[in-house]
Amino acid sequence: MLDRQRPLPAARSHPGLALVEWRNRLIASPRFQALAQRLLPGRWIARAHARRLFDLTAGFVYSQVTAAFVESGLLDALAAAPLTGEEAAAAARLTEDAVTTLLLAAASLGLAQRIGDRWTLGVRGAALLATPGLGAMIRHHRLLYADLADPLAMLRRSGGGALARLWDYAPGSQPADAATYSELMAATQPMVAAQALAAYPFACHQRLLDIGGGSGAFLRAVGERAPGLELGLFERPEVLAATTASPGIARHGGDFRHDPLPGGYDLHTLVRVLHDHDDGAALAILKASRAALAPGGRLLIVEPMAALGSAPEGHAYFGMYLAAMRSGRPRDPGEISAMLQAAGFARVQPRTTPLPLVASCLVAFT
Ligand SMILES: C[S@@+](CC[C@H](N)C(=O)[O-])C[C@H]1O[C@@H](n2cnc3c(N)ncnc32)[C@H](O)[C@@H]1O
Protein backbone atom coordinates (compact mmCIF):
# COMPACT_ATOMS: atom_id res chain seq x y z
CA MET A 1 0.00 0.00 0.00
CA LEU A 2 1.24 3.47 -0.70
CA ASP A 3 1.50 5.63 2.35
CA ARG A 4 2.32 8.93 0.70
CA GLN A 5 -0.04 11.76 1.37
CA ARG A 6 0.17 14.58 -1.07
CA PRO A 7 -2.18 17.54 -0.68
CA LEU A 8 -4.23 18.11 -3.81
CA PRO A 9 -3.57 21.55 -5.30
CA ALA A 10 -6.43 24.00 -4.88
CA ALA A 11 -8.49 24.14 -8.10
CA ARG A 12 -7.30 26.77 -10.61
CA SER A 13 -4.74 28.18 -8.18
CA HIS A 14 -1.79 27.86 -10.53
CA PRO A 15 -1.27 30.65 -13.10
CA GLY A 16 -0.15 28.11 -15.77
CA LEU A 17 -3.38 26.12 -15.54
CA ALA A 18 -5.51 28.51 -17.63
CA LEU A 19 -2.86 28.50 -20.37
CA VAL A 20 -2.72 24.69 -20.46
CA GLU A 21 -6.52 24.51 -20.55
CA TRP A 22 -6.58 26.94 -23.49
CA ARG A 23 -3.94 24.85 -25.32
CA ASN A 24 -5.92 21.64 -24.73
CA ARG A 25 -9.15 23.22 -26.04
CA LEU A 26 -7.26 24.43 -29.12
CA ILE A 27 -5.71 21.01 -29.85
CA ALA A 28 -9.07 19.26 -29.38
CA SER A 29 -10.88 21.61 -31.76
CA PRO A 30 -11.64 20.07 -35.20
CA ARG A 31 -11.02 23.46 -36.91
CA PHE A 32 -7.53 23.68 -35.40
CA GLN A 33 -6.78 20.07 -36.41
CA ALA A 34 -7.93 20.75 -40.00
CA LEU A 35 -5.86 23.95 -40.21
CA ALA A 36 -2.77 22.23 -38.74
CA GLN A 37 -2.94 19.57 -41.43
CA ARG A 38 -3.15 22.14 -44.26
CA LEU A 39 -0.07 24.19 -43.20
CA LEU A 40 3.33 22.58 -43.63
CA PRO A 41 4.95 23.00 -40.15
CA GLY A 42 1.57 22.20 -38.60
CA ARG A 43 1.32 19.08 -40.74
CA TRP A 44 4.71 17.83 -39.48
CA ILE A 45 3.73 18.45 -35.87
CA ALA A 46 0.31 16.86 -36.40
CA ARG A 47 1.95 13.80 -37.95
CA ALA A 48 4.38 13.48 -35.05
CA HIS A 49 1.50 13.72 -32.57
CA ALA A 50 -0.60 11.25 -34.57
CA ARG A 51 2.27 8.79 -34.60
CA ARG A 52 2.72 9.13 -30.84
CA LEU A 53 -1.03 8.66 -30.29
CA PHE A 54 -0.93 5.58 -32.50
CA ASP A 55 1.94 4.20 -30.37
CA LEU A 56 -0.08 4.87 -27.21
CA THR A 57 -3.05 3.05 -28.66
CA ALA A 58 -1.12 0.12 -30.12
CA GLY A 59 1.67 -0.25 -27.51
CA PHE A 60 0.15 -3.38 -25.96
CA VAL A 61 0.13 -5.04 -29.39
CA TYR A 62 3.82 -4.15 -29.90
CA SER A 63 4.63 -5.71 -26.53
CA GLN A 64 2.71 -8.88 -27.36
CA VAL A 65 4.40 -9.19 -30.77
CA THR A 66 7.75 -8.84 -29.00
CA ALA A 67 6.72 -11.43 -26.40
CA ALA A 68 5.63 -13.88 -29.13
CA PHE A 69 8.88 -13.25 -31.03
CA VAL A 70 10.93 -14.11 -27.91
CA GLU A 71 8.75 -16.91 -26.50
CA SER A 72 8.37 -18.71 -29.84
CA GLY A 73 12.15 -19.00 -30.02
CA LEU A 74 12.31 -16.95 -33.25
CA LEU A 75 14.70 -14.40 -31.70
CA ASP A 76 17.26 -17.11 -30.92
CA ALA A 77 16.60 -19.07 -34.12
CA LEU A 78 17.11 -16.03 -36.38
CA ALA A 79 20.22 -15.09 -34.40
CA ALA A 80 21.64 -18.53 -35.16
CA ALA A 81 20.93 -18.44 -38.94
CA PRO A 82 18.67 -16.77 -41.52
CA LEU A 83 15.56 -18.93 -42.09
CA THR A 84 13.03 -19.52 -44.84
CA GLY A 85 9.35 -19.17 -43.92
CA GLU A 86 9.07 -22.96 -43.68
CA GLU A 87 12.08 -23.22 -41.37
CA ALA A 88 10.81 -20.33 -39.23
CA ALA A 89 7.42 -22.07 -38.92
CA ALA A 90 9.13 -25.26 -37.72
CA ALA A 91 11.32 -23.31 -35.25
CA ALA A 92 8.32 -21.47 -33.78
CA ARG A 93 5.95 -24.47 -33.95
CA LEU A 94 3.43 -22.36 -35.89
CA THR A 95 1.81 -22.82 -39.27
CA GLU A 96 3.54 -21.01 -42.12
CA ASP A 97 0.64 -18.54 -42.31
CA ALA A 98 0.82 -17.80 -38.60
CA VAL A 99 4.61 -17.39 -38.58
CA THR A 100 4.34 -15.01 -41.56
CA THR A 101 1.83 -12.90 -39.61
CA LEU A 102 4.20 -12.81 -36.64
CA LEU A 103 7.32 -12.14 -38.72
CA LEU A 104 5.67 -9.33 -40.71
CA ALA A 105 4.53 -7.73 -37.45
CA ALA A 106 8.01 -8.20 -35.97
CA ALA A 107 9.56 -6.71 -39.12
CA SER A 108 7.32 -3.64 -38.83
CA LEU A 109 8.77 -3.14 -35.34
CA GLY A 110 12.38 -3.62 -36.46
CA LEU A 111 12.72 -6.98 -34.70
CA ALA A 112 12.97 -9.06 -37.89
CA GLN A 113 13.88 -8.35 -41.51
CA ARG A 114 13.23 -10.19 -44.77
CA ILE A 115 16.06 -10.34 -47.30
CA GLY A 116 15.09 -12.25 -50.45
CA ASP A 117 13.42 -15.48 -49.32
CA ARG A 118 15.10 -15.49 -45.87
CA TRP A 119 14.22 -13.97 -42.55
CA THR A 120 16.90 -12.58 -40.24
CA LEU A 121 17.03 -10.23 -37.24
CA GLY A 122 16.20 -6.56 -37.69
CA VAL A 123 18.16 -3.81 -35.90
CA ARG A 124 15.95 -3.94 -32.80
CA GLY A 125 16.07 -7.73 -32.74
CA ALA A 126 19.87 -7.56 -32.77
CA ALA A 127 19.82 -4.93 -30.00
CA LEU A 128 17.38 -7.03 -27.94
CA LEU A 129 19.70 -10.00 -28.23
CA ALA A 130 22.63 -7.85 -27.11
CA THR A 131 20.84 -6.53 -24.01
CA PRO A 132 21.40 -9.03 -21.22
CA GLY A 133 18.28 -9.93 -19.29
CA LEU A 134 15.82 -8.21 -21.62
CA GLY A 135 14.52 -11.51 -22.97
CA ALA A 136 13.98 -12.73 -19.37
CA MET A 137 12.17 -9.48 -18.55
CA ILE A 138 9.92 -9.81 -21.62
CA ARG A 139 8.97 -13.35 -20.54
CA HIS A 140 8.39 -12.12 -16.99
CA HIS A 141 6.00 -9.44 -18.28
CA ARG A 142 3.39 -12.13 -18.86
CA LEU A 143 2.53 -11.67 -15.16
CA LEU A 144 2.45 -7.87 -15.33
CA TYR A 145 0.26 -7.89 -18.44
CA ALA A 146 -2.11 -10.40 -16.83
CA ASP A 147 -2.63 -7.81 -14.08
CA LEU A 148 -2.85 -4.97 -16.61
CA ALA A 149 -5.47 -6.72 -18.76
CA ASP A 150 -7.87 -4.69 -16.62
CA PRO A 151 -5.81 -1.74 -15.36
CA LEU A 152 -8.63 -0.12 -13.39
CA ALA A 153 -9.39 -3.39 -11.61
CA MET A 154 -5.67 -3.64 -10.78
CA LEU A 155 -5.64 -0.08 -9.38
CA ARG A 156 -8.86 -0.66 -7.40
CA ARG A 157 -7.88 -4.04 -6.01
CA SER A 158 -6.61 -4.05 -2.44
CA GLY A 159 -4.91 -7.46 -2.62
CA GLY A 160 -2.22 -8.59 -5.01
CA GLY A 161 -2.57 -10.08 -8.49
CA ALA A 162 -0.29 -12.31 -10.59
CA LEU A 163 2.79 -10.11 -10.22
CA ALA A 164 2.44 -9.55 -6.47
CA ARG A 165 2.34 -13.31 -5.91
CA LEU A 166 5.87 -13.58 -7.34
CA TRP A 167 7.31 -11.09 -4.86
CA ASP A 168 6.97 -12.91 -1.61
CA TYR A 169 7.78 -9.83 0.45
CA ALA A 170 4.93 -7.80 -1.06
CA PRO A 171 1.95 -7.43 1.30
CA GLY A 172 -0.81 -9.96 0.77
CA SER A 173 1.25 -12.16 -1.54
CA GLN A 174 1.81 -15.92 -1.44
CA PRO A 175 5.14 -17.55 -0.60
CA ALA A 176 6.96 -17.69 -3.93
CA ASP A 177 10.00 -19.25 -5.41
CA ALA A 178 12.89 -17.10 -4.19
CA ALA A 179 15.29 -18.79 -6.61
CA THR A 180 13.20 -17.97 -9.72
CA TYR A 181 12.85 -14.38 -8.64
CA SER A 182 16.57 -14.03 -7.83
CA GLU A 183 17.43 -15.55 -11.23
CA LEU A 184 15.32 -12.90 -12.98
CA MET A 185 17.05 -10.18 -10.97
CA ALA A 186 20.48 -11.63 -11.76
CA ALA A 187 19.63 -11.85 -15.50
CA THR A 188 18.69 -8.17 -15.64
CA GLN A 189 21.50 -7.03 -13.33
CA PRO A 190 24.32 -6.44 -15.92
CA MET A 191 22.59 -3.41 -17.47
CA VAL A 192 21.99 -1.95 -13.98
CA ALA A 193 25.54 -2.65 -12.77
CA ALA A 194 26.86 -0.95 -15.93
CA GLN A 195 25.09 2.28 -14.86
CA ALA A 196 26.56 2.21 -11.34
CA LEU A 197 30.05 1.32 -12.56
CA ALA A 198 30.00 4.22 -15.03
CA ALA A 199 28.83 6.64 -12.33
CA TYR A 200 30.75 5.75 -9.19
CA PRO A 201 34.43 5.00 -8.32
CA PHE A 202 33.98 1.86 -6.21
CA ALA A 203 37.74 1.31 -5.95
CA CYS A 204 38.06 4.23 -3.52
CA HIS A 205 36.40 2.09 -0.81
CA GLN A 206 37.63 -0.83 1.29
CA ARG A 207 34.47 -2.81 2.10
CA LEU A 208 31.16 -2.85 0.23
CA LEU A 209 27.87 -4.22 1.62
CA ASP A 210 25.12 -4.72 -1.00
CA ILE A 211 21.82 -4.59 0.87
CA GLY A 212 19.07 -6.70 -0.73
CA GLY A 213 21.67 -7.91 -3.22
CA GLY A 214 19.78 -11.04 -4.36
CA SER A 215 22.17 -13.73 -5.53
CA GLY A 216 25.16 -11.34 -5.56
CA ALA A 217 25.22 -10.48 -9.29
CA PHE A 218 25.85 -6.78 -8.61
CA LEU A 219 28.70 -7.57 -6.20
CA ARG A 220 30.33 -9.89 -8.73
CA ALA A 221 30.20 -7.14 -11.38
CA VAL A 222 31.73 -4.58 -8.98
CA GLY A 223 34.32 -7.11 -7.79
CA GLU A 224 35.55 -7.57 -11.35
CA ARG A 225 36.06 -3.81 -11.72
CA ALA A 226 37.50 -3.21 -8.22
CA PRO A 227 39.24 -6.46 -7.22
CA GLY A 228 40.67 -4.94 -4.01
CA LEU A 229 37.20 -4.41 -2.46
CA GLU A 230 35.97 -6.75 0.28
CA LEU A 231 32.39 -7.71 -0.56
CA GLY A 232 29.40 -8.47 1.66
CA LEU A 233 25.80 -9.38 0.82
CA PHE A 234 22.81 -8.70 3.09
CA GLU A 235 19.70 -10.64 2.09
CA ARG A 236 16.69 -12.44 3.44
CA PRO A 237 17.71 -15.87 4.78
CA GLU A 238 15.33 -17.65 2.36
CA VAL A 239 17.01 -15.99 -0.63
CA LEU A 240 20.47 -16.89 0.71
CA ALA A 241 19.30 -20.48 1.18
CA ALA A 242 17.93 -20.62 -2.38
CA THR A 243 21.02 -19.18 -4.11
CA THR A 244 24.62 -20.34 -4.37
CA ALA A 245 27.33 -18.51 -2.43
CA SER A 246 30.03 -16.83 -4.53
CA PRO A 247 33.66 -17.14 -3.47
CA GLY A 248 34.90 -13.95 -1.80
CA ILE A 249 31.43 -12.66 -0.86
CA ALA A 250 30.50 -12.71 2.85
CA ARG A 251 26.77 -13.46 3.34
CA HIS A 252 24.65 -11.91 6.09
CA GLY A 253 21.05 -13.05 6.51
CA GLY A 254 18.36 -10.77 7.92
CA ASP A 255 15.42 -8.47 7.35
CA PHE A 256 16.56 -4.92 6.73
CA ARG A 257 13.28 -3.48 8.01
CA HIS A 258 13.87 -4.83 11.51
CA ASP A 259 17.40 -6.23 11.89
CA PRO A 260 20.56 -4.17 12.34
CA LEU A 261 22.96 -4.30 9.38
CA PRO A 262 26.49 -5.62 9.96
CA GLY A 263 29.11 -2.95 10.77
CA GLY A 264 32.59 -2.47 9.33
CA TYR A 265 31.58 -1.61 5.73
CA ASP A 266 32.48 1.86 4.41
CA LEU A 267 30.14 1.66 1.40
CA HIS A 268 26.55 0.41 1.29
CA THR A 269 24.57 -0.09 -1.91
CA LEU A 270 20.82 -0.35 -2.41
CA VAL A 271 20.30 -1.49 -5.99
CA ARG A 272 16.66 -1.63 -7.18
CA VAL A 273 15.59 -2.04 -3.57
CA LEU A 274 14.29 1.27 -2.20
CA HIS A 275 11.54 1.72 -4.81
CA ASP A 276 10.10 -1.70 -3.88
CA HIS A 277 9.10 -0.40 -0.45
CA ASP A 278 6.45 1.94 0.88
CA ASP A 279 7.65 5.11 2.55
CA GLY A 280 7.73 3.78 6.14
CA ALA A 281 9.76 0.69 5.24
CA ALA A 282 12.01 2.69 2.87
CA LEU A 283 12.86 5.12 5.66
CA ALA A 284 13.58 2.21 8.03
CA ILE A 285 16.06 0.77 5.50
CA LEU A 286 17.84 4.12 5.13
CA LYS A 287 18.03 4.52 8.92
CA ALA A 288 19.46 1.00 9.27
CA SER A 289 22.13 1.87 6.73
CA ARG A 290 23.00 5.15 8.45
CA ALA A 291 23.22 3.41 11.83
CA ALA A 292 25.62 0.77 10.52
CA LEU A 293 27.92 3.11 8.58
CA ALA A 294 30.97 4.51 10.42
CA PRO A 295 31.76 8.24 10.01
CA GLY A 296 33.04 8.81 6.46
CA GLY A 297 30.91 5.92 5.13
CA ARG A 298 28.59 6.33 2.15
CA LEU A 299 25.37 4.85 0.82
CA LEU A 300 24.88 4.57 -2.94
CA ILE A 301 21.31 4.25 -4.21
CA VAL A 302 20.94 2.80 -7.70
CA GLU A 303 17.49 2.50 -9.28
CA PRO A 304 15.25 4.03 -11.94
CA MET A 305 13.96 7.24 -10.38
CA ALA A 306 10.77 9.15 -11.11
CA ALA A 307 12.58 11.98 -12.94
CA LEU A 308 13.70 10.01 -15.99
CA GLY A 309 15.09 12.95 -17.95
CA SER A 310 14.75 12.36 -21.66
CA ALA A 311 12.57 9.24 -21.16
CA PRO A 312 9.75 10.39 -18.84
CA GLU A 313 7.44 7.63 -20.13
CA GLY A 314 9.56 5.19 -18.11
CA HIS A 315 7.55 6.46 -15.16
CA ALA A 316 4.41 4.91 -16.65
CA TYR A 317 6.20 1.56 -16.67
CA PHE A 318 7.77 1.65 -13.20
CA GLY A 319 4.75 3.34 -11.61
CA MET A 320 2.31 0.71 -12.92
CA TYR A 321 4.74 -2.16 -12.31
CA LEU A 322 5.13 -1.24 -8.63
CA ALA A 323 1.39 -0.60 -8.31
CA ALA A 324 0.77 -4.13 -9.66
CA MET A 325 3.38 -5.42 -7.24
CA ARG A 326 1.41 -3.77 -4.45
CA SER A 327 4.50 -2.37 -2.79
CA GLY A 328 6.65 0.74 -3.20
CA ARG A 329 6.65 3.49 -5.80
CA PRO A 330 9.17 5.29 -8.01
CA ARG A 331 10.54 8.36 -6.21
CA ASP A 332 12.35 11.31 -7.70
CA PRO A 333 15.87 12.26 -6.53
CA GLY A 334 14.49 15.15 -4.47
CA GLU A 335 12.15 12.85 -2.50
CA ILE A 336 14.89 10.28 -1.92
CA SER A 337 17.31 13.03 -0.82
CA ALA A 338 14.76 14.32 1.71
CA MET A 339 14.32 10.77 3.05
CA LEU A 340 18.10 10.32 3.27
CA GLN A 341 18.38 13.51 5.28
CA ALA A 342 15.50 12.40 7.53
CA ALA A 343 17.44 9.15 8.06
CA GLY A 344 20.45 11.14 9.32
CA PHE A 345 22.67 11.45 6.24
CA ALA A 346 24.50 14.78 6.07
CA ARG A 347 24.58 15.39 2.33
CA VAL A 348 23.37 13.82 -0.93
CA GLN A 349 24.93 14.06 -4.37
CA PRO A 350 23.47 12.85 -7.69
CA ARG A 351 25.76 10.97 -10.09
CA THR A 352 25.03 10.91 -13.82
CA THR A 353 24.46 7.49 -15.36
CA PRO A 354 24.53 6.73 -19.12
CA LEU A 355 20.93 5.38 -19.12
CA PRO A 356 18.68 6.90 -16.40
CA LEU A 357 15.84 4.78 -17.80
CA VAL A 358 17.73 1.77 -16.44
CA ALA A 359 19.05 3.41 -13.26
CA SER A 360 20.04 6.72 -11.70
CA CYS A 361 22.49 7.08 -8.79
CA LEU A 362 22.50 9.11 -5.58
CA VAL A 363 25.40 9.10 -3.11
CA ALA A 364 24.61 9.87 0.53
CA PHE A 365 27.41 10.97 2.86
CA THR A 366 27.43 10.32 6.63
C1 LIG B 1 14.19 -6.00 -6.80
S1 LIG B 1 15.23 -7.09 -5.97
C2 LIG B 1 16.81 -6.42 -6.36
C3 LIG B 1 17.91 -7.41 -6.21
C4 LIG B 1 19.29 -6.85 -6.56
N1 LIG B 1 19.65 -5.73 -5.74
C5 LIG B 1 19.30 -6.46 -8.03
O1 LIG B 1 19.24 -5.29 -8.38
O2 LIG B 1 19.38 -7.39 -8.85
C6 LIG B 1 15.04 -6.64 -4.26
C7 LIG B 1 15.85 -7.51 -3.30
O3 LIG B 1 15.61 -7.05 -1.96
C8 LIG B 1 15.49 -8.20 -1.13
N2 LIG B 1 14.66 -7.88 0.02
C9 LIG B 1 13.35 -7.52 0.00
N3 LIG B 1 12.90 -7.32 1.23
C10 LIG B 1 13.94 -7.54 2.07
C11 LIG B 1 14.10 -7.47 3.47
N4 LIG B 1 13.06 -7.14 4.24
N5 LIG B 1 15.32 -7.72 4.01
C12 LIG B 1 16.36 -8.08 3.20
N6 LIG B 1 16.28 -8.14 1.85
C13 LIG B 1 15.08 -7.89 1.29
C14 LIG B 1 14.79 -9.21 -2.01
O4 LIG B 1 14.95 -10.54 -1.53
C15 LIG B 1 15.47 -8.97 -3.35
O5 LIG B 1 16.60 -9.78 -3.55
The ligand as a Gaussian input file, in Angstrom:
#p B3LYP/6-31G(d) Opt

LIG

0 1
 C       14.190000      -5.997000      -6.801000
 S       15.227000      -7.087000      -5.966000
 C       16.811000      -6.421000      -6.358000
 C       17.912000      -7.411000      -6.211000
 C       19.286000      -6.846000      -6.562000
 N       19.652000      -5.729000      -5.742000
 C       19.302000      -6.462000      -8.030000
 O       19.235000      -5.291000      -8.383000
 O       19.384000      -7.395000      -8.853000
 C       15.035000      -6.639000      -4.259000
 C       15.853000      -7.507000      -3.303000
 O       15.611000      -7.054000      -1.963000
 C       15.492000      -8.203000      -1.134000
 N       14.658000      -7.877000       0.019000
 C       13.355000      -7.524000      -0.001000
 N       12.897000      -7.323000       1.232000
 C       13.942000      -7.538000       2.068000
 C       14.102000      -7.472000       3.474000
 N       13.060000      -7.141000       4.238000
 N       15.318000      -7.717000       4.005000
 C       16.364000      -8.076000       3.204000
 N       16.279000      -8.141000       1.847000
 C       15.079000      -7.891000       1.289000
 C       14.793000      -9.211000      -2.013000
 O       14.951000     -10.536000      -1.526000
 C       15.465000      -8.972000      -3.352000
 O       16.595000      -9.779000      -3.547000

